[in-house]
Amino acid sequence: MVAAVVTANPLRPLIVVAGPTASGKTSLSIRLAQAFSGEIISCDSVAVYRGMEIGSAKPTPEERRLAPHHLIDVAWPSEQVTAGDYSRMAREALDGISGRGRLPIVAGGTGLYLRALIDGLFPAPKARPELRERLRRHAADKGPEHLHRILTRLDKTAAAAIHANDVPKVIRAIEVSLASSEENSSRTPMTEQWQKGRDRLEGYRILRLGLNPPRALLYERINARAAAMFDRGLIEETSLLIERHGRECRALTTLGYAQAAAVLSGNLTREEAVAVAQQGHRNYAKRQMTWFRREPEMHWLAGVGAEEAVIREATKMVGDFLRS
């Protein structure tokens, strides 16, 4: 391990490792942390929850021993960690890591969390409980996909980033977009409102690395990972989480857990659940790539994060960045 390079640049360095699910972000971020005296800040909306080990694909205890990790297991599944919560905690972690003279590396695939951290959040309109309840009933009657299509009409960018099964986030995005029409003469999509009055991250210069494996390889990895989750006991883990936090727990609507819960309720067979989860993760990967391609100055790496060629390229880029 070598110390992070110190330069005369007054801005502190920050590395971002982004990309779709199963692209090897954990592997690459650990190798970079080892090479540059770094600490990793997880950017994953499921890894923040305790007890959600298998379905989140969070770094294993062995991997966490290879490099310090932050923002893993910081809340219970029955609690809600918003993008604002994440941004506040991640910025505190950033300051601590930089203050220790180490290199912060933000690694993960939750685009909304990453944008909240770097670009800040807009002043959100007040909650509208009556609208939320109406939208919840709509989702229950017609299914979450129908609600997601409504969001797509209102805000295509938000719809690309939010999974249809994440009903609370879909509802909030619809709520924010509709609220703008009451305050102005026209509706303003939530993602456009993000540009107004945000508290952007200051004091850092950022190198963004994006993993972009060939699609066939990525889908092969996604399918294998989803199947392995069930082999490792995802259904049993989900059963325990339901027992502890209730079937209505929002975190259990995420990919993998939703399908495992459907097996427990008798709505899917195990084989059907695996296939649905695999398809869901592939669809999610497409949405992640759509989101990250909009990120400014993303340096794309054509491969998986564990490939030595990718590691060498990323290591060189980080080294050059730190020396600049």
C-alpha positions as a Markdown table, in Angstrom:
| # | Residue | x | y | z |
|---|---|---|---|---|
| 1 | Met | 0.0 | 0.0 | 0.0 |
| 2 | Val | 1.2 | 3.5 | -0.9 |
| 3 | Ala | 0.1 | 6.8 | 0.5 |
| 4 | Ala | -2.1 | 9.0 | -1.6 |
| 5 | Val | -0.1 | 11.5 | -3.6 |
| 6 | Val | -0.1 | 15.0 | -2.1 |
| 7 | Thr | -0.1 | 17.9 | -4.5 |
| 8 | Ala | -0.3 | 21.7 | -4.3 |
| 9 | Asn | -3.9 | 21.6 | -5.7 |
| 10 | Pro | -6.1 | 23.1 | -3.0 |
| 11 | Leu | -9.0 | 20.8 | -3.9 |
| 12 | Arg | -9.1 | 17.4 | -2.2 |
| 13 | Pro | -9.2 | 14.4 | -4.5 |
| 14 | Leu | -12.2 | 12.1 | -4.7 |
| 15 | Ile | -12.5 | 8.9 | -6.8 |
| 16 | Val | -15.9 | 7.6 | -7.9 |
| 17 | Val | -16.3 | 4.0 | -9.1 |
| 18 | Ala | -19.7 | 3.6 | -10.7 |
| 19 | Gly | -21.4 | 1.1 | -13.1 |
| 20 | Pro | -24.2 | -1.4 | -13.4 |
| 21 | Thr | -24.9 | -4.2 | -11.0 |
| 22 | Ala | -22.4 | -7.1 | -11.1 |
| 23 | Ser | -19.8 | -5.1 | -13.0 |
| 24 | Gly | -17.1 | -5.5 | -10.4 |
| 25 | Lys | -17.2 | -2.2 | -8.6 |
| 26 | Thr | -16.3 | -3.8 | -5.3 |
| 27 | Ser | -13.3 | -5.5 | -6.7 |
| 28 | Leu | -11.9 | -2.5 | -8.4 |
| 29 | Ser | -12.5 | -0.1 | -5.5 |
| 30 | Ile | -10.7 | -2.4 | -3.1 |
| 31 | Arg | -7.7 | -2.7 | -5.4 |
| 32 | Leu | -7.6 | 1.1 | -5.8 |
| 33 | Ala | -7.9 | 1.5 | -2.0 |
| 34 | Gln | -5.0 | -0.8 | -1.4 |
| 35 | Ala | -2.9 | 0.9 | -4.0 |
| 36 | Phe | -3.5 | 4.5 | -2.9 |
| 37 | Ser | -4.2 | 4.3 | 0.8 |
| 38 | Gly | -7.9 | 4.7 | 0.3 |
| 39 | Glu | -11.1 | 4.2 | 2.2 |
| 40 | Ile | -14.3 | 3.2 | 0.4 |
| 41 | Ile | -17.7 | 4.8 | 0.9 |
| 42 | Ser | -20.4 | 2.5 | -0.3 |
| 43 | Cys | -23.0 | 4.1 | -2.6 |
| 44 | Asp | -25.7 | 1.5 | -2.5 |
| 45 | Ser | -29.3 | 2.0 | -1.3 |
| 46 | Val | -29.6 | -1.6 | 0.0 |
| 47 | Ala | -26.2 | -2.1 | 1.5 |
| 48 | Val | -27.0 | 0.6 | 4.1 |
| 49 | Tyr | -29.4 | -1.9 | 5.8 |
| 50 | Arg | -28.3 | -4.4 | 8.5 |
| 51 | Gly | -29.2 | -8.0 | 8.0 |
| 52 | Met | -29.6 | -7.7 | 4.2 |
| 53 | Glu | -26.5 | -9.5 | 3.3 |
| 54 | Ile | -27.2 | -11.9 | 0.5 |
| 55 | Gly | -29.7 | -9.9 | -1.6 |
| 56 | Ser | -27.6 | -6.7 | -1.4 |
| 57 | Ala | -24.4 | -8.2 | -2.7 |
| 58 | Lys | -22.6 | -5.9 | -0.2 |
| 59 | Pro | -18.9 | -6.5 | 0.3 |
| 60 | Thr | -18.3 | -9.6 | 2.4 |
| 61 | Pro | -16.6 | -9.3 | 5.8 |
| 62 | Glu | -13.4 | -10.7 | 4.1 |
| 63 | Glu | -13.5 | -7.9 | 1.5 |
| 64 | Arg | -14.2 | -5.3 | 4.1 |
| 65 | Arg | -11.0 | -6.4 | 5.9 |
| 66 | Leu | -9.0 | -5.6 | 2.8 |
| 67 | Ala | -9.9 | -1.9 | 2.9 |
| 68 | Pro | -11.9 | 0.3 | 5.3 |
| 69 | His | -15.6 | 0.6 | 4.2 |
| 70 | His | -18.2 | 3.2 | 5.2 |
| 71 | Leu | -22.0 | 3.5 | 5.0 |
| 72 | Ile | -22.6 | -0.3 | 5.1 |
| 73 | Asp | -25.0 | -1.5 | 7.8 |
| 74 | Val | -26.0 | 1.9 | 9.1 |
| 75 | Ala | -29.7 | 1.4 | 9.5 |
| 76 | Trp | -32.4 | -1.2 | 10.1 |
| 77 | Pro | -34.5 | -2.3 | 7.1 |
| 78 | Ser | -37.6 | -0.9 | 8.9 |
| 79 | Glu | -35.9 | 2.6 | 8.8 |
| 80 | Gln | -35.8 | 4.7 | 5.6 |
| 81 | Val | -32.5 | 6.1 | 4.4 |
| 82 | Thr | -33.3 | 8.9 | 1.9 |
| 83 | Ala | -30.9 | 10.3 | -0.6 |
| 84 | Gly | -30.6 | 13.3 | 1.7 |
| 85 | Asp | -29.7 | 11.1 | 4.6 |
| 86 | Tyr | -27.1 | 9.4 | 2.5 |
| 87 | Ser | -25.6 | 12.6 | 1.3 |
| 88 | Arg | -25.2 | 13.9 | 4.8 |
| 89 | Met | -23.5 | 10.7 | 6.1 |
| 90 | Ala | -21.3 | 10.4 | 3.0 |
| 91 | Arg | -20.1 | 13.9 | 3.3 |
| 92 | Glu | -19.2 | 13.4 | 6.9 |
| 93 | Ala | -17.3 | 10.3 | 5.9 |
| 94 | Leu | -15.6 | 12.1 | 3.1 |
| 95 | Asp | -14.3 | 14.8 | 5.4 |
| 96 | Gly | -13.1 | 12.2 | 7.9 |
| 97 | Ile | -11.2 | 10.2 | 5.3 |
| 98 | Ser | -9.6 | 13.3 | 3.7 |
| 99 | Gly | -8.8 | 14.7 | 7.2 |
| 100 | Arg | -6.8 | 11.5 | 7.9 |
| 101 | Gly | -4.8 | 12.1 | 4.7 |
| 102 | Arg | -6.3 | 9.1 | 2.9 |
| 103 | Leu | -8.1 | 8.9 | -0.4 |
| 104 | Pro | -11.9 | 8.7 | -0.4 |
| 105 | Ile | -13.4 | 6.3 | -3.0 |
| 106 | Val | -17.1 | 6.3 | -3.5 |
| 107 | Ala | -18.2 | 3.0 | -5.0 |
| 108 | Gly | -21.7 | 1.8 | -5.9 |
| 109 | Gly | -24.5 | 1.8 | -8.4 |
| 110 | Thr | -27.2 | 3.9 | -6.8 |
| 111 | Gly | -27.2 | 6.9 | -9.1 |
| 112 | Leu | -29.6 | 9.0 | -7.0 |
| 113 | Tyr | -27.4 | 8.7 | -4.0 |
| 114 | Leu | -24.3 | 9.6 | -6.0 |
| 115 | Arg | -26.0 | 12.7 | -7.4 |
| 116 | Ala | -27.2 | 13.7 | -4.0 |
| 117 | Leu | -23.7 | 13.5 | -2.6 |
| 118 | Ile | -22.0 | 15.4 | -5.4 |
| 119 | Asp | -24.7 | 17.8 | -6.7 |
| 120 | Gly | -26.8 | 18.2 | -3.6 |
| 121 | Leu | -30.6 | 18.1 | -3.4 |
| 122 | Phe | -33.2 | 20.7 | -4.3 |
| 123 | Pro | -35.6 | 22.2 | -1.8 |
| 124 | Ala | -38.3 | 19.6 | -1.8 |
| 125 | Pro | -42.0 | 20.6 | -1.7 |
| 126 | Lys | -44.1 | 19.6 | 1.3 |
| 127 | Ala | -45.3 | 16.1 | 1.5 |
| 128 | Arg | -48.9 | 15.5 | 0.5 |
| 129 | Pro | -50.3 | 12.5 | 2.5 |
| 130 | Glu | -53.6 | 12.4 | 0.6 |
| 131 | Leu | -51.8 | 12.2 | -2.8 |
| 132 | Arg | -49.4 | 9.6 | -1.5 |
| 133 | Glu | -52.3 | 7.4 | -0.3 |
| 134 | Arg | -54.1 | 7.8 | -3.6 |
| 135 | Leu | -51.0 | 6.7 | -5.5 |
| 136 | Arg | -50.4 | 3.8 | -3.1 |
| 137 | Arg | -53.9 | 2.5 | -3.8 |
| 138 | His | -53.3 | 3.0 | -7.5 |
| 139 | Ala | -50.2 | 0.9 | -7.2 |
| 140 | Ala | -52.0 | -1.8 | -5.2 |
| 141 | Asp | -54.9 | -1.9 | -7.7 |
| 142 | Lys | -53.1 | -1.7 | -11.0 |
| 143 | Gly | -49.5 | -2.8 | -10.0 |
| 144 | Pro | -46.3 | -0.8 | -9.5 |
| 145 | Glu | -45.4 | -1.0 | -13.2 |
| 146 | His | -48.5 | 1.1 | -14.1 |
| 147 | Leu | -47.5 | 3.7 | -11.5 |
| 148 | His | -44.0 | 3.7 | -13.0 |
| 149 | Arg | -45.4 | 4.5 | -16.4 |
| 150 | Ile | -47.1 | 7.6 | -15.0 |
| 151 | Leu | -43.7 | 8.7 | -13.7 |
| 152 | Thr | -42.2 | 8.0 | -17.1 |
| 153 | Arg | -44.7 | 10.5 | -18.6 |
| 154 | Leu | -43.9 | 13.1 | -16.0 |
| 155 | Asp | -40.1 | 12.6 | -15.7 |
| 156 | Lys | -38.3 | 10.1 | -17.9 |
| 157 | Thr | -34.9 | 10.7 | -16.2 |
| 158 | Ala | -36.3 | 9.9 | -12.8 |
| 159 | Ala | -38.1 | 6.8 | -14.1 |
| 160 | Ala | -34.9 | 5.5 | -15.7 |
| 161 | Ala | -33.2 | 5.7 | -12.3 |
| 162 | Ile | -36.0 | 4.4 | -10.0 |
| 163 | His | -37.0 | 0.8 | -10.1 |
| 164 | Ala | -40.7 | 0.2 | -10.6 |
| 165 | Asn | -40.9 | -2.0 | -7.5 |
| 166 | Asp | -39.6 | 0.9 | -5.3 |
| 167 | Val | -43.1 | 2.3 | -5.0 |
| 168 | Pro | -42.2 | 4.9 | -2.3 |
| 169 | Lys | -39.5 | 6.5 | -4.5 |
| 170 | Val | -41.8 | 6.4 | -7.5 |
| 171 | Ile | -44.6 | 8.1 | -5.5 |
| 172 | Arg | -42.3 | 10.8 | -4.2 |
| 173 | Ala | -41.0 | 11.6 | -7.7 |
| 174 | Ile | -44.6 | 11.9 | -9.0 |
| 175 | Glu | -45.5 | 14.0 | -6.0 |
| 176 | Val | -42.6 | 16.4 | -6.6 |
| 177 | Ser | -43.3 | 16.7 | -10.3 |
| 178 | Leu | -47.1 | 17.3 | -9.7 |
| 179 | Ala | -46.4 | 19.8 | -6.9 |
| 180 | Ser | -44.6 | 22.1 | -9.3 |
| 181 | Ser | -47.7 | 22.5 | -11.4 |
| 182 | Glu | -49.5 | 24.0 | -8.4 |
| 183 | Glu | -46.8 | 26.5 | -7.8 |
| 184 | Asn | -46.1 | 27.4 | -11.4 |
| 185 | Ser | -48.0 | 27.4 | -14.7 |
| 186 | Ser | -46.5 | 24.2 | -15.9 |
| 187 | Arg | -45.1 | 20.9 | -14.4 |
| 188 | Thr | -41.4 | 20.7 | -13.8 |
| 189 | Pro | -39.9 | 17.1 | -13.6 |
| 190 | Met | -38.2 | 16.3 | -10.4 |
| 191 | Thr | -34.9 | 15.9 | -12.1 |
| 192 | Glu | -35.1 | 19.4 | -13.5 |
| 193 | Gln | -35.9 | 20.7 | -10.1 |
| 194 | Trp | -32.7 | 19.1 | -8.8 |
| 195 | Gln | -30.8 | 21.8 | -10.7 |
| 196 | Lys | -32.3 | 24.6 | -8.5 |
| 197 | Gly | -30.9 | 25.7 | -5.2 |
| 198 | Arg | -28.9 | 22.6 | -4.6 |
| 199 | Asp | -26.1 | 22.3 | -2.0 |
| 200 | Arg | -23.3 | 21.1 | -4.2 |
| 201 | Leu | -20.2 | 19.3 | -2.8 |
| 202 | Glu | -17.4 | 21.8 | -2.4 |
| 203 | Gly | -13.7 | 21.5 | -1.9 |
| 204 | Tyr | -13.2 | 18.3 | -4.0 |
| 205 | Arg | -12.0 | 17.5 | -7.5 |
| 206 | Ile | -13.5 | 14.3 | -8.8 |
| 207 | Leu | -12.3 | 11.5 | -11.0 |
| 208 | Arg | -15.3 | 9.4 | -12.2 |
| 209 | Leu | -14.6 | 5.9 | -13.3 |
| 210 | Gly | -17.4 | 3.9 | -14.9 |
| 211 | Leu | -17.3 | 0.2 | -15.6 |
| 212 | Asn | -18.9 | -0.9 | -18.9 |
| 213 | Pro | -18.5 | -4.6 | -19.5 |
| 214 | Pro | -19.7 | -6.1 | -22.8 |
| 215 | Arg | -23.4 | -6.7 | -22.5 |
| 216 | Ala | -23.3 | -10.4 | -22.9 |
| 217 | Leu | -20.7 | -10.8 | -20.2 |
| 218 | Leu | -22.6 | -8.5 | -17.9 |
| 219 | Tyr | -25.8 | -10.4 | -18.3 |
| 220 | Glu | -24.0 | -13.7 | -17.7 |
| 221 | Arg | -22.6 | -12.3 | -14.5 |
| 222 | Ile | -26.0 | -10.9 | -13.5 |
| 223 | Asn | -27.8 | -14.2 | -14.1 |
| 224 | Ala | -25.1 | -16.1 | -12.2 |
| 225 | Arg | -25.2 | -13.7 | -9.2 |
| 226 | Ala | -29.0 | -13.8 | -9.0 |
| 227 | Ala | -29.1 | -17.6 | -9.0 |
| 228 | Ala | -26.3 | -17.7 | -6.5 |
| 229 | Met | -28.2 | -15.5 | -4.1 |
| 230 | Phe | -31.0 | -18.1 | -3.9 |
| 231 | Asp | -28.5 | -20.9 | -3.6 |
| 232 | Arg | -26.9 | -19.1 | -0.6 |
| 233 | Gly | -30.1 | -18.7 | 1.3 |
| 234 | Leu | -31.9 | -15.6 | 0.1 |
| 235 | Ile | -35.3 | -17.1 | 0.8 |
| 236 | Glu | -34.3 | -18.0 | 4.3 |
| 237 | Glu | -32.8 | -14.5 | 4.9 |
| 238 | Thr | -36.0 | -12.9 | 3.6 |
| 239 | Ser | -38.1 | -15.0 | 5.9 |
| 240 | Leu | -36.0 | -13.8 | 8.9 |
| 241 | Leu | -36.3 | -10.2 | 7.8 |
| 242 | Ile | -40.1 | -10.4 | 7.4 |
| 243 | Glu | -40.3 | -12.0 | 10.9 |
| 244 | Arg | -38.2 | -9.1 | 12.4 |
| 245 | His | -39.5 | -6.1 | 10.4 |
| 246 | Gly | -42.8 | -7.1 | 8.8 |
| 247 | Arg | -43.9 | -8.0 | 5.3 |
| 248 | Glu | -44.6 | -4.3 | 4.5 |
| 249 | Cys | -41.0 | -3.3 | 5.1 |
| 250 | Arg | -40.0 | -1.0 | 2.2 |
| 251 | Ala | -36.5 | -2.5 | 1.9 |
| 252 | Leu | -38.1 | -5.9 | 1.1 |
| 253 | Thr | -39.5 | -4.5 | -2.1 |
| 254 | Thr | -36.1 | -4.4 | -3.7 |
| 255 | Leu | -34.9 | -6.8 | -6.3 |
| 256 | Gly | -34.2 | -10.3 | -5.1 |
| 257 | Tyr | -36.0 | -9.8 | -1.8 |
| 258 | Ala | -39.3 | -9.1 | -3.5 |
| 259 | Gln | -39.0 | -12.4 | -5.5 |
| 260 | Ala | -38.0 | -14.3 | -2.4 |
| 261 | Ala | -41.0 | -12.9 | -0.5 |
| 262 | Ala | -43.2 | -14.0 | -3.4 |
| 263 | Val | -41.9 | -17.6 | -2.9 |
| 264 | Leu | -42.7 | -17.4 | 0.8 |
| 265 | Ser | -46.2 | -16.2 | 0.0 |
| 266 | Gly | -46.8 | -18.9 | -2.6 |
| 267 | Asn | -47.0 | -16.5 | -5.5 |
| 268 | Leu | -43.9 | -17.8 | -7.2 |
| 269 | Thr | -42.0 | -21.1 | -7.3 |
| 270 | Arg | -38.3 | -20.9 | -6.5 |
| 271 | Glu | -37.4 | -21.4 | -10.2 |
| 272 | Glu | -39.8 | -18.6 | -11.3 |
| 273 | Ala | -38.4 | -16.3 | -8.6 |
| 274 | Val | -34.9 | -16.8 | -9.9 |
| 275 | Ala | -35.9 | -16.1 | -13.5 |
| 276 | Val | -37.9 | -13.0 | -12.5 |
| 277 | Ala | -35.0 | -11.7 | -10.3 |
| 278 | Gln | -32.5 | -12.3 | -13.2 |
| 279 | Gln | -34.7 | -10.3 | -15.6 |
| 280 | Gly | -35.2 | -7.6 | -13.0 |
| 281 | His | -31.5 | -7.2 | -12.4 |
| 282 | Arg | -30.8 | -7.1 | -16.2 |
| 283 | Asn | -33.5 | -4.3 | -16.6 |
| 284 | Tyr | -32.0 | -2.5 | -13.6 |
| 285 | Ala | -28.5 | -2.6 | -15.2 |
| 286 | Lys | -29.9 | -1.0 | -18.3 |
| 287 | Arg | -31.4 | 1.8 | -16.2 |
| 288 | Gln | -28.2 | 2.3 | -14.3 |
| 289 | Met | -26.2 | 2.7 | -17.5 |
| 290 | Thr | -28.8 | 5.2 | -18.8 |
| 291 | Trp | -28.3 | 7.2 | -15.6 |
| 292 | Phe | -24.5 | 7.0 | -15.5 |
| 293 | Arg | -24.1 | 7.9 | -19.1 |
| 294 | Arg | -25.6 | 11.3 | -18.2 |
| 295 | Glu | -22.9 | 11.9 | -15.5 |
| 296 | Pro | -20.4 | 14.5 | -16.6 |
| 297 | Glu | -16.8 | 13.5 | -17.3 |
| 298 | Met | -17.2 | 9.8 | -16.7 |
| 299 | His | -14.2 | 7.8 | -17.8 |
| 300 | Trp | -15.4 | 4.5 | -19.1 |
| 301 | Leu | -13.5 | 1.3 | -18.6 |
| 302 | Ala | -14.4 | -1.5 | -21.1 |
| 303 | Gly | -14.5 | -4.5 | -18.8 |
| 304 | Val | -15.2 | -6.0 | -15.4 |
| 305 | Gly | -13.7 | -4.5 | -12.3 |
| 306 | Ala | -11.8 | -7.6 | -11.4 |
| 307 | Glu | -10.0 | -7.9 | -14.7 |
| 308 | Glu | -6.3 | -7.1 | -14.5 |
| 309 | Ala | -6.3 | -4.9 | -17.6 |
| 310 | Val | -9.1 | -2.8 | -16.1 |
| 311 | Ile | -7.3 | -2.6 | -12.8 |
| 312 | Arg | -4.1 | -1.4 | -14.5 |
| 313 | Glu | -5.9 | 1.2 | -16.6 |
| 314 | Ala | -7.8 | 2.5 | -13.6 |
| 315 | Thr | -4.7 | 2.6 | -11.4 |
| 316 | Lys | -2.8 | 4.6 | -14.0 |
| 317 | Met | -5.7 | 7.0 | -14.3 |
| 318 | Val | -5.9 | 7.5 | -10.6 |
| 319 | Gly | -2.2 | 7.9 | -10.3 |
| 320 | Asp | -2.1 | 10.6 | -13.0 |
| 321 | Phe | -5.1 | 12.3 | -11.5 |
| 322 | Leu | -3.4 | 12.5 | -8.1 |
| 323 | Arg | -0.3 | 13.9 | -9.6 |
| 324 | Ser | -2.1 | 16.6 | -11.6 |
